[in-house]
Amino acid sequence: MSETVEENISALLSSATLVAVGSLVYSASTLLERVIIGHLLTPDAFGEASIGIAIIRLGATLSMLGFGQGVTRYISRFDSPADRRGVWLSAVAVTGVATVGLTAVLYHSAPDIAALLFDSSGAPAVVRTFVLALPLMVGMRLGLGGIRGMENTVYRTLVRDLLFPLSRIALFVALVAAGYGLVGVSYAYVLAAAATCLLANYLFHRLVPLFGPSRTHVTELLKFSAPLVVAGILGQLLTRTDTIMLGALSDSYQVGMYNAARPWPAAS
């Protein structure tokens, strides 16, 4: 076996090991997050936290318009930095418009959403804080899409599997212990999403400098990503709608008890 082949096999095994470890940490952190929130909050607050998380996850999937996978696909197809940069910029432009619009609607509708789904008196402020995480999560996913397109498993594992879930948990514990309660959960999502968004796009910038000449590919991305919007939304509806519907038809206590008993969807 030649030295080159041995090096390729070694690199492949190292990458596979890293992905496996990252996936284990990611899965364990999802369970740990659920346990911590359930123990630190009352059932009512746990239920409202579950509703808030469901709202922003649905919103992020809708705002992405399927461009997360489109960015990954097209960046991997091009060799020119101008084309790769253009793919990312095209996605930012299109999803940015959708995200700003949806964020504005949800932020303005916070009192109505709170009245429909929440029971606590301070729920509108909680809803608005959760909504602020929406553009940050979209930015994080675009950065991750670019990193995946460049086939960099180290950066992808660091951002998705380690930083986002672990920073979220650490912030949960710190803020709830400081007496912020349910509001602390919403703050934790915003802060963790902000840190992860910045790191994801900074690391992508190290792979493909984001400043310089670019060739946009809006049409190609739209054609590829449009069918994925329906699949993504349906996937989220299958895993999140029960929580939202229960919040609308029952009270926060029942939502908390229900979410304590059911497996949580992965916090992707």
C-alpha positions in Angstrom: 0.0 0.0 0.0 1.4 3.3 -1.1 2.1 6.1 1.4 -0.5 8.3 -0.3 -3.2 5.7 0.1 -2.3 5.2 3.8 -2.5 9.0 4.4 -5.9 9.1 2.7 -7.2 6.3 4.8 -5.8 7.8 8.0 -7.4 11.2 7.1 -10.7 9.5 6.4 -10.7 7.6 9.7 -9.8 10.7 11.6 -12.6 12.6 10.0 -15.1 9.8 10.7 -14.0 9.6 14.3 -14.4 13.3 14.8 -17.9 13.2 13.2 -18.9 10.3 15.5 -17.7 12.0 18.6 -19.4 15.2 17.6 -22.7 13.4 17.0 -22.5 11.7 20.3 -21.9 15.0 22.1 -24.7 16.6 20.1 -27.2 13.9 21.0 -26.2 13.8 24.7 -26.4 17.6 24.9 -30.0 17.5 23.5 -31.0 15.1 26.3 -29.0 17.1 28.9 -30.7 20.3 27.8 -34.1 18.8 28.3 -33.2 17.4 31.7 -31.7 20.7 32.9 -34.6 22.9 31.8 -37.1 20.4 33.3 -35.4 20.4 36.6 -34.7 24.1 36.9 -38.1 25.4 35.7 -41.6 24.7 36.9 -43.8 22.5 34.6 -45.6 25.7 33.4 -42.3 27.5 32.5 -41.0 24.3 30.9 -44.1 24.1 28.7 -43.7 27.7 27.6 -40.0 27.2 26.9 -40.9 24.3 24.7 -43.4 26.5 22.8 -40.9 29.2 22.3 -38.3 26.8 21.0 -40.8 25.3 18.7 -41.8 28.7 17.3 -38.2 29.8 16.4 -37.3 26.4 15.0 -40.3 26.5 12.7 -39.5 30.1 11.8 -35.9 29.4 11.0 -36.8 26.5 8.7 -39.3 28.7 6.9 -36.9 31.6 6.6 -34.1 29.4 5.2 -36.2 28.6 2.1 -34.2 25.4 1.7 -31.1 27.4 1.0 -29.0 25.6 3.7 -28.7 22.5 1.5 -28.5 24.7 -1.7 -25.5 26.5 -0.3 -23.7 23.2 0.5 -24.4 21.8 -2.9 -23.4 24.7 -5.0 -20.3 25.7 -3.0 -19.0 22.2 -3.4 -19.5 22.4 -7.2 -17.5 25.5 -7.8 -13.7 25.9 -7.6 -13.6 29.7 -8.1 -13.7 31.8 -4.9 -15.8 34.3 -6.7 -18.5 31.7 -7.4 -18.3 30.3 -3.9 -18.6 33.7 -2.5 -21.5 34.5 -4.8 -23.4 31.4 -3.7 -23.1 32.5 0.0 -24.0 36.1 -0.8 -27.0 35.0 -2.9 -28.3 32.9 0.0 -27.8 35.8 2.4 -29.7 38.2 0.2 -32.7 36.0 -0.4 -33.0 34.4 3.1 -32.2 37.8 4.6 -35.4 39.3 3.1 -37.5 36.4 4.3 -36.0 36.4 7.7 -36.4 40.1 8.3 -40.0 40.0 7.2 -40.9 37.0 9.3 -39.0 38.3 12.4 -40.9 41.6 12.1 -44.2 39.9 11.8 -43.6 37.6 14.8 -42.1 40.4 16.9 -45.1 42.7 16.2 -47.5 39.8 16.8 -45.9 38.8 20.1 -48.9 39.9 22.3 -51.3 37.8 20.2 -49.0 34.8 20.2 -48.6 35.1 23.9 -52.3 35.3 24.5 -52.9 32.3 22.3 -50.2 30.0 23.5 -48.8 31.2 26.8 -50.3 31.7 30.3 -47.7 33.8 32.1 -48.2 37.6 32.3 -44.7 38.3 31.0 -45.1 36.1 28.0 -45.0 38.8 25.3 -41.5 39.8 26.3 -40.4 36.1 26.3 -41.8 35.7 22.8 -40.1 38.8 21.5 -36.7 37.6 23.0 -37.1 34.1 21.4 -38.0 35.8 18.1 -34.7 37.8 18.2 -32.9 34.5 17.9 -34.5 33.8 14.5 -32.1 35.8 12.2 -29.1 34.6 14.2 -30.1 31.0 13.7 -30.6 31.6 10.0 -27.1 33.2 9.8 -25.7 30.3 11.7 -27.2 27.7 9.3 -25.9 29.6 6.2 -22.4 29.6 7.7 -22.7 25.9 8.4 -24.0 25.3 4.9 -20.8 27.0 3.5 -18.6 25.0 5.8 -20.2 21.7 4.8 -19.8 22.7 1.2 -16.1 23.1 1.8 -16.2 19.6 3.4 -14.5 20.8 6.6 -15.6 18.4 9.3 -13.5 20.0 12.0 -15.2 23.4 11.7 -18.7 21.8 11.2 -18.3 19.7 14.4 -16.9 22.6 16.4 -19.9 24.9 15.5 -22.9 22.6 15.2 -22.1 19.8 17.6 -20.1 21.5 20.3 -20.4 25.3 20.5 -24.2 25.8 19.9 -25.6 23.1 22.3 -22.9 23.4 25.0 -23.0 27.2 25.1 -26.8 27.1 25.2 -26.7 24.7 28.2 -24.1 26.7 30.1 -26.2 29.9 29.5 -29.4 28.1 30.6 -27.8 27.1 33.9 -26.2 30.5 34.6 -29.2 32.6 33.7 -31.8 30.4 35.5 -29.6 30.2 38.5 -29.3 34.0 38.5 -33.1 34.1 38.8 -34.1 34.9 35.2 -36.3 31.8 34.9 -38.1 31.4 31.6 -36.7 34.7 30.3 -33.2 33.2 30.9 -34.0 30.4 28.5 -34.9 32.8 25.8 -31.8 34.9 26.5 -29.7 31.7 26.3 -31.0 30.9 22.9 -30.3 34.4 21.6 -26.8 34.6 23.0 -25.8 31.1 22.0 -27.2 31.6 18.5 -25.3 34.9 18.2 -22.0 33.4 19.2 -22.4 30.4 16.9 -23.5 32.6 14.0 -20.4 34.7 14.3 -18.1 31.8 14.6 -19.7 29.8 11.8 -19.4 32.7 9.3 -15.9 33.6 10.6 -14.7 30.0 10.0 -16.3 30.0 6.6 -14.5 33.2 5.9 -11.3 31.5 6.6 -12.1 28.9 4.0 -13.6 31.3 1.4 -12.8 35.0 2.0 -16.2 36.8 2.0 -14.9 40.1 0.6 -13.9 40.4 -3.0 -15.4 39.9 -6.5 -18.4 37.5 -6.7 -20.7 35.9 -9.2 -24.2 35.4 -7.8 -26.3 32.3 -8.4 -29.7 33.2 -7.2 -31.6 31.5 -9.9 -29.8 28.2 -9.5 -30.2 28.2 -5.8 -33.9 29.0 -6.0 -34.5 26.2 -8.5 -32.7 23.7 -6.3 -34.0 24.9 -2.9 -37.6 25.6 -3.6 -38.8 21.9 -3.3 -36.8 21.6 -0.1 -38.8 24.3 1.6 -41.9 22.0 1.7 -39.9 19.0 2.9 -38.2 21.1 5.6 -41.5 22.6 6.8 -43.3 19.3 6.9 -40.5 17.8 8.9 -40.7 20.5 11.5 -44.5 20.4 11.5 -44.4 16.7 12.3 -42.1 17.3 15.3 -43.2 20.7 16.6 -46.9 21.1 15.8 -48.1 19.0 18.7 -46.4 21.3 21.2 -47.9 24.4 19.6 -51.4 22.9 19.3 -51.4 21.7 22.8 -50.4 25.2 23.9 -53.3 26.7 22.0 -55.9 24.1 23.2 -54.7 23.5 26.8 -52.5 25.3 29.3 -48.7 25.6 29.8 -48.7 23.0 32.6 -50.0 20.4 30.2 -47.5 21.4 27.6 -44.7 21.0 30.1 -45.9 17.6 31.3 -46.3 16.4 27.7 -42.8 17.6 26.6 -41.3 16.0 29.7 -42.7 12.6 28.6 -42.0 12.7 24.9 -38.6 12.6 23.1 -37.5 16.1 22.1 -36.7 16.6 18.4 -33.1 17.2 17.7 -32.1 20.8 18.2 -30.6 21.3 14.8 
